[in-house]
Amino acid sequence: MGWLDGVMLVAFGAVAGFINVLAAGGSMLTLPLLMLLGLPPQVANGTNRVSIVLQSVSAVGSFRRAGAGDLGVSLRLSLPAVAGALLGAWLALLVSDAIFQGVLIAAMALASLMMLLPQPRLATQTLTPARITPTVHLAMFVIGLYGGFIQVGVGVLFIAVLYRLLRIDLAQVNVFKVFIILVYTLPALAVFVLNGQVRWGYGLLLALGSMSGAWLAVRVNMGPRGALWVKWLTLAVIVAIILRLAFF
């Protein structure tokens, strides 16, 4: 790994960490970057989890210090996601690199389209344990399964379940989202580590950037125009990456 590769990892990590906390799509930048830097798809998938875990630690710690979140509710949402993530990580190790790259391209394209959908203005409610039904547990399991397998665009799924289904305001969605991702990514990362699919040097440099981006995102209250600028910049980079993976 050259010095320019290291700079790119830190820079892309910072952008991804910022985007992941405030919205979704950071792994659509970091996972393909790791592959473009020469890591096999499965190794890139495992290595990306190092950054996800550490940026989530940074974000969860910042949210907790700010007094945001509900630990009991967060754990209730996290447990089925952990079961799904373990299964998803195991399945990811079974598929070939060619299949994984095809799934990655499809997931990035679908997540990009979902990011373009307008968010409806809903009458939001407070999330209590009583509102966490078996349907919500099943949804958390499916999100964990997907996140354990590939992670790309998982924030879009959290918005669909927590905002559209449970009607939590988007600020609280971000608080619950980063906690659940931290809890389910730890065992998923362990699966990849035990199977030799993590390159720590790449992962820690990526995490250095993503932790700083996550720390900043917790403190930044983006206005509508700023959020729109970030979304379109992210989508432009994603389109370029999809074209690079598919045709070059």
TATAFEN-V849538 format. One record per residue. RES is the residue in three letters. PHI is phi in whole degrees, 0 to 359 (999 if undefined). PSI is psi in degrees with one decimal (* if undefined). Layout:
res = {RES,RES}
phi = {PHI,PHI}
psi = {PSI,PSI}
This chain:
res = {MET,GLY,TRP,LEU,ASP,GLY,VAL,MET,LEU,VAL,ALA,PHE,GLY,ALA,VAL,ALA,GLY,PHE,ILE,ASN,VAL,LEU,ALA,ALA,GLY,GLY,SER,MET,LEU,THR,LEU,PRO,LEU,LEU,MET,LEU,LEU,GLY,LEU,PRO,PRO,GLN,VAL,ALA,ASN,GLY,THR,ASN,ARG,VAL,SER,ILE,VAL,LEU,GLN,SER,VAL,SER,ALA,VAL,GLY,SER,PHE,ARG,ARG,ALA,GLY,ALA,GLY,ASP,LEU,GLY,VAL,SER,LEU,ARG,LEU,SER,LEU,PRO,ALA,VAL,ALA,GLY,ALA,LEU,LEU,GLY,ALA,TRP,LEU,ALA,LEU,LEU,VAL,SER,ASP,ALA,ILE,PHE,GLN,GLY,VAL,LEU,ILE,ALA,ALA,MET,ALA,LEU,ALA,SER,LEU,MET,MET,LEU,LEU,PRO,GLN,PRO,ARG,LEU,ALA,THR,GLN,THR,LEU,THR,PRO,ALA,ARG,ILE,THR,PRO,THR,VAL,HIS,LEU,ALA,MET,PHE,VAL,ILE,GLY,LEU,TYR,GLY,GLY,PHE,ILE,GLN,VAL,GLY,VAL,GLY,VAL,LEU,PHE,ILE,ALA,VAL,LEU,TYR,ARG,LEU,LEU,ARG,ILE,ASP,LEU,ALA,GLN,VAL,ASN,VAL,PHE,LYS,VAL,PHE,ILE,ILE,LEU,VAL,TYR,THR,LEU,PRO,ALA,LEU,ALA,VAL,PHE,VAL,LEU,ASN,GLY,GLN,VAL,ARG,TRP,GLY,TYR,GLY,LEU,LEU,LEU,ALA,LEU,GLY,SER,MET,SER,GLY,ALA,TRP,LEU,ALA,VAL,ARG,VAL,ASN,MET,GLY,PRO,ARG,GLY,ALA,LEU,TRP,VAL,LYS,TRP,LEU,THR,LEU,ALA,VAL,ILE,VAL,ALA,ILE,ILE,LEU,ARG,LEU,ALA,PHE,PHE}
phi = {999,276,295,294,300,297,297,297,298,294,294,295,298,297,296,295,298,297,292,298,286,276,211,197,113,299,291,291,262,281,296,297,300,300,290,293,276,111,281,301,308,293,293,299,298,289,296,300,291,300,295,300,297,288,292,292,301,299,290,298,299,293,296,296,296,276,81,262,104,226,298,298,294,300,292,299,285,283,301,294,293,298,300,295,294,297,294,296,296,296,295,298,285,271,275,285,300,295,294,299,294,296,297,299,297,296,295,295,295,294,297,296,296,293,294,281,291,292,274,292,274,250,284,277,227,280,274,242,306,296,273,271,272,305,297,294,300,297,298,295,298,295,297,298,301,296,296,295,283,219,76,302,73,295,299,297,292,296,297,297,277,284,271,282,272,269,60,272,295,298,296,288,305,297,295,293,301,292,293,298,298,300,294,278,284,303,292,296,299,300,299,291,298,297,258,69,252,231,250,296,300,295,296,288,294,299,293,303,288,293,294,292,295,294,301,292,297,299,267,261,254,282,281,302,290,296,299,296,298,296,298,289,296,299,296,297,295,297,300,298,292,301,298,295,291,277,237,235}
psi = {121.8,172.3,-34.1,-38.0,-42.8,-41.8,-42.6,-40.3,-45.5,-44.1,-48.7,-35.7,-41.4,-45.1,-43.8,-42.2,-40.1,-47.2,-41.2,-37.8,-42.4,-26.2,-111.5,159.8,-0.4,-38.7,-17.1,-14.0,-44.4,-39.7,-49.1,-34.3,-45.4,-37.8,-40.2,-24.6,2.3,-2.1,138.4,151.4,-43.8,-38.8,-40.8,-40.1,-42.5,-43.0,-35.3,-26.4,-26.9,-46.5,-42.1,-44.6,-49.0,-36.2,-33.6,-38.6,-45.3,-45.9,-44.6,-43.2,-41.5,-42.6,-40.9,-41.9,-28.0,-1.8,18.7,146.4,166.0,110.5,-43.8,-46.7,-40.8,-42.2,-39.2,-37.7,-29.4,-35.8,-48.0,-29.1,-35.0,-45.9,-42.9,-39.9,-38.6,-43.0,-42.5,-42.2,-40.1,-41.6,-36.9,-32.9,-15.4,-23.5,156.8,162.9,-38.3,-43.7,-42.8,-42.3,-36.9,-42.4,-40.5,-46.5,-44.4,-42.2,-40.3,-42.4,-44.7,-43.5,-36.6,-42.6,-40.1,-31.7,-24.4,-17.5,134.5,144.9,122.6,152.4,110.2,151.7,108.4,158.5,163.6,134.7,118.7,160.2,-34.6,-23.8,-4.7,92.0,170.1,-32.4,-41.5,-40.5,-42.3,-41.9,-40.6,-37.5,-45.1,-42.0,-42.3,-41.1,-48.0,-45.8,-38.2,-32.4,-48.6,-27.6,-29.3,122.5,17.3,-27.5,-31.0,-37.9,-37.9,-38.8,-40.0,-41.6,-52.1,-37.2,-50.4,-37.5,-50.9,-11.5,45.8,143.0,154.8,-30.5,-41.7,-31.6,-44.7,-38.0,-50.2,-38.7,-49.6,-32.5,-48.1,-42.3,-40.8,-47.4,-43.4,-22.2,-28.5,-53.7,-32.6,-42.0,-40.5,-38.3,-44.4,-38.8,-46.8,-22.7,12.3,30.4,28.2,132.6,103.9,-36.2,-46.8,-45.5,-39.8,-35.4,-42.4,-40.6,-34.2,-43.7,-43.8,-33.3,-40.0,-39.4,-40.4,-42.1,-42.9,-38.9,-36.6,-32.2,-9.3,128.7,95.8,137.3,169.3,-40.0,-39.0,-42.9,-39.7,-40.7,-44.2,-41.7,-46.4,-34.4,-43.8,-45.0,-37.8,-43.4,-41.0,-43.0,-43.0,-39.8,-42.5,-44.7,-40.8,-43.9,-34.8,-31.9,-5.8,*}
